[in-house]
């Protein structure tokens, strides 16, 4: 099929298997699909005006209809029948009303009335409905489902683990489509993961193609949903908006406002090489909690999400929040290498995934072990503490 035929099918809403296969290889048609999605969102945003006048009949019309009804034939017979019915009802009810000890509250107790519960759609059906609003389709109907417990709070944890950071971030993306996990914190939930036919965030980010939807259900009720790259750490709302576009805040500002940082006051006075030394000392003790607190939230987020997929026991990789394995008790030497220019604010989509612009960054080399290691240090904001932003090993 030609691109013109494919695009005609897309505009008619016929996303067939052939159309999906064509979109995977044709950049022009993917751009047309993105235009269609933007148009759909714009149309949905147009307010529907209310009627300029009441559509109910006038009071005079209603009164005339009642009067006409009263003048119908056989009115006297109907009236007589109504009187007889009332007398019969009274005669049958008087004995029960006179019955001693009768608790009239039993008659009016709503709990004794038949209860009807609206039927709730199955989780996968709820996901499909939500995705369809934003022109996404499921590649598979078979979800990966795991049970997990949401953190008790989005606020930071002093224990070094930062699951709250992940869910606070994911909740920003969920709130974009009018869902919210806030009132479900601390609850045991079911997390569904399903692959999508479309590319991540509408193909806005080069190199990020394969995409999954992650949905959180509490008692079969959809409370959170977002997109993520398969095996990667990029996330987006299902309307394709990225974190920076939703919050309009830099990562450091948002983390501070959400009280995600839990640094003690004395950490502000530590120099970068002191932070590295404390990290190595904690590694010698096997103190992973302390190691985690010395990492930047950005690095912790990367460790929690990089490699996460449908096979992990939770939506995040919880086994490592403290960095790579380092041989303990070696005689390490910490040497400053260089300052890293932070540059100007990047406007690309990949930058907006986290919308991050540190105040200062430095590189240190650590020798003495089997391999040289490079510690990338960051100061998220002016006057803030130095933190480990990444650790890599050399040959």
Phi and psi in degrees as a GROMACS rama.xvg file:
@    title "Ramachandran Plot"
@    xaxis  label "Phi"
@    yaxis  label "Psi"
@TYPE xy
-79.8219  165.096  UNK-2
-60.1195  -37.3044  UNK-3
-61.7906  -43.4732  UNK-4
-66.0642  -40.4906  UNK-5
-61.2007  -45.145  UNK-6
-67.3259  -34.5293  UNK-7
-63.3272  -40.0751  UNK-8
-64.3916  -41.0508  UNK-9
-62.1301  -43.2946  UNK-10
-68.4568  -22.556  UNK-11
-88.2794  -1.16977  UNK-12
80.1972  14.3196  UNK-13
-98.5615  86.9153  UNK-14
-92.0397  82.1897  UNK-15
-81.5914  173.132  UNK-16
-60.3987  -38.6883  UNK-17
-65.2338  -37.9802  UNK-18
-65.2356  -43.9223  UNK-19
-61.9891  -41.7758  UNK-20
-65.1543  -39.0643  UNK-21
-65.0249  -39.6805  UNK-22
-63.2722  -28.4711  UNK-23
-68.318  -21.1858  UNK-24
-116.793  -11.0764  UNK-25
-112.933  109.074  UNK-26
-67.1737  -36.0911  UNK-27
-62.05  -43.5034  UNK-28
-73.3612  -31.2371  UNK-29
-64.1417  -38.597  UNK-30
-64.3913  -38.8663  UNK-31
-63.9462  -38.2196  UNK-32
-63.9872  -41.7135  UNK-33
-62.2942  -39.8435  UNK-34
-61.6128  -42.146  UNK-35
-61.9965  -41.4211  UNK-36
-63.6525  -43.9435  UNK-37
-62.7892  -39.6495  UNK-38
-64.3899  -40.4395  UNK-39
-61.8744  -42.694  UNK-40
-66.0431  -37.4007  UNK-41
-66.0262  -40.1894  UNK-42
-65.255  -40.4457  UNK-43
-64.4605  -26.271  UNK-44
-81.0561  -12.2198  UNK-45
-71.0475  123.284  UNK-46
-69.6144  144.655  UNK-47
-94.4394  117.296  UNK-48
-68.5431  148.607  UNK-49
-80.7495  156.568  UNK-50
-59.059  145.492  UNK-51
-75.0873  -15.2088  UNK-52
-144.847  163.449  UNK-53
-67.9152  136.918  UNK-54
-92.1633  0.0401399  UNK-55
-76.4199  153.739  UNK-56
-61.6719  154.166  UNK-57
-70.7299  162.499  UNK-58
-60.183  -37.9472  UNK-59
-63.6673  -41.9463  UNK-60
-63.7708  -41.3594  UNK-61
-64.3553  -44.1401  UNK-62
-63.4741  -38.4687  UNK-63
-65.1574  -39.0732  UNK-64
-65.3293  -39.4521  UNK-65
-65.8521  -43.3509  UNK-66
-62.5983  -42.4714  UNK-67
-62.6799  -37.7293  UNK-68
-64.0012  -39.4603  UNK-69
-65.4941  -24.0195  UNK-70
-90.572  4.61067  UNK-71
-65.2975  159.913  UNK-72
-66.4944  159.356  UNK-73
66.4973  19.495  UNK-74
-60.5995  -40.5988  UNK-75
-65.6857  -34.5496  UNK-76
-70.578  -37.7687  UNK-77
-65.1053  -39.5958  UNK-78
-64.7754  -42.3875  UNK-79
-62.854  -40.7804  UNK-80
-63.9233  -38.941  UNK-81
-64.9044  -40.1997  UNK-82
-63.76  -42.2893  UNK-83
-63.335  -40.4239  UNK-84
-64.2399  -40.1093  UNK-85
-64.5007  -41.1781  UNK-86
-63.5368  -41.7718  UNK-87
-64.1626  -40.9938  UNK-88
-64.1664  -40.8954  UNK-89
-64.5386  -42.1113  UNK-90
-64.2457  -34.0441  UNK-91
-79.5563  -24.9927  UNK-92
-93.103  -24.1412  UNK-93
-59.0227  -44.5108  UNK-94
-59.0244  -40.353  UNK-95
-70.0051  -31.669  UNK-96
-71.0838  -29.0077  UNK-97
-85.0854  -7.11168  UNK-98
-63.6207  129.161  UNK-99
-69.746  147.551  UNK-100
74.8268  9.21086  UNK-101
-73.2114  126.802  UNK-102
-96.3784  105.32  UNK-103
-67.3759  -19.1717  UNK-104
-65.1716  -25.2749  UNK-105
-63.5456  -32.3296  UNK-106
-70.0018  -34.6006  UNK-107
-101.753  6.65621  UNK-108
-69.2273  114.804  UNK-109
-60.4531  -26.618  UNK-110
-67.5167  -19.185  UNK-111
-85.3954  -9.81757  UNK-112
-81.8046  152.704  UNK-113
-59.1399  133.118  UNK-114
-101.565  136.268  UNK-115
-118.369  130.596  UNK-116
-113.118  122.224  UNK-117
-61.6096  139.241  UNK-118
-73.464  130.188  UNK-119
-97.9123  137.046  UNK-120
-64.7115  154.154  UNK-121
-63.9794  152.806  UNK-122
-53.0607  -46.8742  UNK-123
-63.2326  -36.344  UNK-124
-65.9181  -38.661  UNK-125
-63.4488  -40.4955  UNK-126
-63.4697  -46.0642  UNK-127
-58.6101  -44.2157  UNK-128
-61.694  -44.0986  UNK-129
-65.0548  -44.321  UNK-130
-65.4799  -39.3111  UNK-131
-59.5209  -30.596  UNK-132
-60.6697  -29.946  UNK-133
-113.939  21.5138  UNK-134
65.4668  35.3428  UNK-135
-109.789  149.069  UNK-136
-132.205  148.138  UNK-137
-79.5184  136.511  UNK-138
-80.8262  -28.665  UNK-139
-137.446  147.333  UNK-140
-95.5477  0.752664  UNK-141
-102.837  101.513  UNK-142
-80.8674  156.174  UNK-143
-90.532  126.835  UNK-144
-122.802  127.799  UNK-145
-130.097  150.421  UNK-146
-98.5998  138.857  UNK-147
-151.843  169.803  UNK-148
-114.012  125.135  UNK-149
-65.0417  148.865  UNK-150
-60.7782  156.621  UNK-151
-69.0967  -21.9782  UNK-152
-153.908  156.33  UNK-153
-79.9022  -16.2629  UNK-154
-65.7952  160.04  UNK-155
-63.8198  155.516  UNK-156
-110.78  136.617  UNK-157
-82.0718  0.375781  UNK-158
-88.6204  -4.52161  UNK-159
96.8162  -25.7314  UNK-160
-83.2703  143.061  UNK-161
-130.517  45.5425  UNK-162
-59.5559  -32.6399  UNK-163
-59.3791  -33.9664  UNK-164
-61.0286  -45.7285  UNK-165
-60.6442  -47.84  UNK-166
-73.5738  -30.4248  UNK-167
-63.8885  -41.8757  UNK-168
-64.6823  -47.4738  UNK-169
-63.3612  -31.7043  UNK-170
-69.6282  -31.4983  UNK-171
-59.2436  -43.1674  UNK-172
-69.7292  -35.9635  UNK-173
-69.1975  -40.8311  UNK-174
-63.1256  -25.0813  UNK-175
-60.2437  -28.3279  UNK-176
-114.211  30.167  UNK-177
66.7809  32.7816  UNK-178
-116.28  159.21  UNK-179
-156.266  126.982  UNK-180
-93.237  -0.381399  UNK-181
-55.9458  -47.0676  UNK-182
-78.1472  0.940457  UNK-183
-112.632  7.90993  UNK-184
-60.9539  138.72  UNK-185
85.8974  -6.78741  UNK-186
-86.939  151.224  UNK-187
-79.1467  129.37  UNK-188
-130.287  163.767  UNK-189
-105.234  130.305  UNK-190
-111.682  120.611  UNK-191
-101.378  136.87  UNK-192
-126.347  131.404  UNK-193
-141.663  137.284  UNK-194
-74.8548  150.701  UNK-195
-113.565  156.509  UNK-196
-75.4871  -30.5485  UNK-197
-86.4834  165.798  UNK-198
-82.197  162.562  UNK-199
-62.3611  130.88  UNK-200
52.1887  37.5115  UNK-201
68.5115  23.6829  UNK-202
73.9516  22.5231  UNK-203
-74.6678  -20.9475  UNK-204
-117.608  119.196  UNK-205
-61.361  136.419  UNK-206
86.6057  -8.32579  UNK-207
-113.127  93.7937  UNK-208
-109.351  -65.1396  UNK-209
-60.3725  136.99  UNK-210
-137.806  144.491  UNK-211
-125.589  156.163  UNK-212
-106.267  136.735  UNK-213
-115.282  127.217  UNK-214
-130.309  136.421  UNK-215
-108.951  128.642  UNK-216
-120.846  131.526  UNK-217
-114.705  112.066  UNK-218
55.3554  46.4123  UNK-219
64.405  14.5547  UNK-220
-105.458  126.859  UNK-221
-71.4688  119.491  UNK-222
-120.683  -13.3218  UNK-223
-156.455  145.265  UNK-224
-157.28  142.435  UNK-225
-162.349  169.353  UNK-226
-101.573  152.222  UNK-227
-147.554  153.018  UNK-228
-75.0514  144.821  UNK-229
-68.927  118.159  UNK-230
75.2121  3.29795  UNK-231
-115.028  -174.648  UNK-232
-113.454  11.6589  UNK-233
-88.2596  136.699  UNK-234
-135.138  153.994  UNK-235
-153.244  161.112  UNK-236
-73.7492  158.931  UNK-237
-73.9255  -5.90735  UNK-238
-92.8562  13.3271  UNK-239
76.1958  3.9947  UNK-240
-79.1934  145  UNK-241
-101.403  164.115  UNK-242
-49.4964  -49.7494  UNK-243
-64.4983  -31.4093  UNK-244
-73.3376  -28.9724  UNK-245
-81.6784  -46.7015  UNK-246
-84.183  -28.4938  UNK-247
54.4409  32.7049  UNK-248
-132.215  148.122  UNK-249
-69.6994  153.779  UNK-250
-51.5088  -47.6088  UNK-251
-63.7638  -40.4326  UNK-252
-64.0507  -43.6859  UNK-253
-64.2339  -45.1361  UNK-254
-61.2319  -38.9269  UNK-255
-68.2512  -42.9012  UNK-256
-64.0512  -36.5943  UNK-257
-83.2534  1.36744  UNK-258
58.776  40.8023  UNK-259
-84.1286  -23.4073  UNK-260
-80.0935  133.243  UNK-261
-127.493  36.4176  UNK-262
-75.1426  140.491  UNK-263
-74.2067  158.73  UNK-264
-61.2789  -32.8915  UNK-265
-71.5601  -18.0402  UNK-266
-66.6932  -23.4102  UNK-267
-63.7408  -30.0258  UNK-268
-86.0299  -7.12572  UNK-269
-76.63  136.003  UNK-270
-79.9537  163.565  UNK-271
-56.1173  -42.3109  UNK-272
-69.2404  -29.5464  UNK-273
-67.7441  -39.6893  UNK-274
-62.022  -42.8624  UNK-275
-63.1781  -43.923  UNK-276
-61.6891  -43.0545  UNK-277
-63.786  -35.3477  UNK-278
-65.9024  -44.5392  UNK-279
-65.96  -38.048  UNK-280
-63.2143  -42.5523  UNK-281
-64.8451  -35.5215  UNK-282
-63.2776  -39.0356  UNK-283
-61.8557  -33.8648  UNK-284
-85.9917  -8.84576  UNK-285
71.3319  25.7469  UNK-286
-89.1965  80.9878  UNK-287
-66.5153  -32.4645  UNK-288
-61.1122  -46.6305  UNK-289
-65.2377  -39.7119  UNK-290
-58.3015  -42.2243  UNK-291
-63.2337  -36.6709  UNK-292
-70.3525  -16.5481  UNK-293
-90.3845  -4.89259  UNK-294
-90.0717  150.863  UNK-295
-69.4533  155.266  UNK-296
-61.1399  -32.901  UNK-297
-61.8389  -44.315  UNK-298
-68.7582  -40.0363  UNK-299
-62.4763  -40.8351  UNK-300
-62.2201  -41.7781  UNK-301
-62.7769  -45.9218  UNK-302
-62.7587  -34.9517  UNK-303
-75.1539  -26.5632  UNK-304
-110.882  -23.9313  UNK-305
-68.896  119.421  UNK-306
91.8295  -3.47759  UNK-307
-67.6033  142.086  UNK-308
-162.579  -170.827  UNK-309
-66.9377  -13.9139  UNK-310
-90.6761  -9.41113  UNK-311
-77.3947  154.434  UNK-312
-72.4921  -18.8122  UNK-313
-138.191  173.309  UNK-314
-64.2171  -10.787  UNK-315
-127.532  162.565  UNK-316
-87.6017  100.303  UNK-317
-89.0746  -7.52179  UNK-318
-75.1851  -19.9268  UNK-319
-135.774  107.498  UNK-320
-125.614  14.232  UNK-321
-127.121  -1.70591  UNK-322
110.615  -175.953  UNK-323
-73.065  163.461  UNK-324
-70.2601  129.119  UNK-325
-125.014  134.167  UNK-326
-61.9985  125.56  UNK-327
-78.5574  159.868  UNK-328
62.7076  22.0013  UNK-329
-86.7214  159.165  UNK-330
-89.9725  87.9182  UNK-331
-86.1932  146.906  UNK-332
-120.591  130.141  UNK-333
-102.521  123.287  UNK-334
-128.371  133.356  UNK-335
-70.2154  138.488  UNK-336
-108.828  -59.801  UNK-337
-166.474  159.854  UNK-338
-83.3022  143.412  UNK-339
-107.611  121.251  UNK-340
-63.657  131.821  UNK-341
-82.5214  -20.4322  UNK-342
71.0655  -171.813  UNK-343
-90.0053  167.085  UNK-344
-64.2509  127.996  UNK-345
-81.9562  137.194  UNK-346
-104.774  5.52442  UNK-347
-72.97  162.705  UNK-348
-62.985  -38.5518  UNK-349
-62.176  -37.5637  UNK-350
-63.546  -39.5371  UNK-351
-70.6272  -12.4126  UNK-352
-57.0824  -36.3015  UNK-353
-125.535  -18.4864  UNK-354
52.6488  56.0016  UNK-355
-113.391  135.784  UNK-356
-144.956  88.0183  UNK-357
-61.8227  155.628  UNK-358
-74.7053  -40.2552  UNK-359
-152.475  151.979  UNK-360
-143.428  145.126  UNK-361
-139.277  156.863  UNK-362
-117.507  135.642  UNK-363
-126.529  143.388  UNK-364
-104.572  135.691  UNK-365
-119.334  114.868  UNK-366
-110.433  164.471  UNK-367
122.647  -15.2257  UNK-368
-102.819  -167.521  UNK-369
-61.1717  -33.8988  UNK-370
-133.27  149.849  UNK-371
-68.8128  142.466  UNK-372
-121.917  147.04  UNK-373
-118.925  122.406  UNK-374
-103.397  123.589  UNK-375
-100.506  115.371  UNK-376
-102.325  144.277  UNK-377
-136.843  147.718  UNK-378
-118.077  105.702  UNK-379
-62.4665  -38.2896  UNK-380
-141.791  160.89  UNK-381
-60.5569  128.48  UNK-382
82.9202  -2.65818  UNK-383
-82.6517  172.348  UNK-384
-74.2162  151.574  UNK-385
-77.9103  139.185  UNK-386
-136.613  156.672  UNK-387
-81.2721  119.787  UNK-388
-100.413  -17.2708  UNK-389
-173.066  151.475  UNK-390
-132.751  125.278  UNK-391
-129.782  155.026  UNK-392
-109.5  145.605  UNK-393
-100.088  177.599  UNK-394
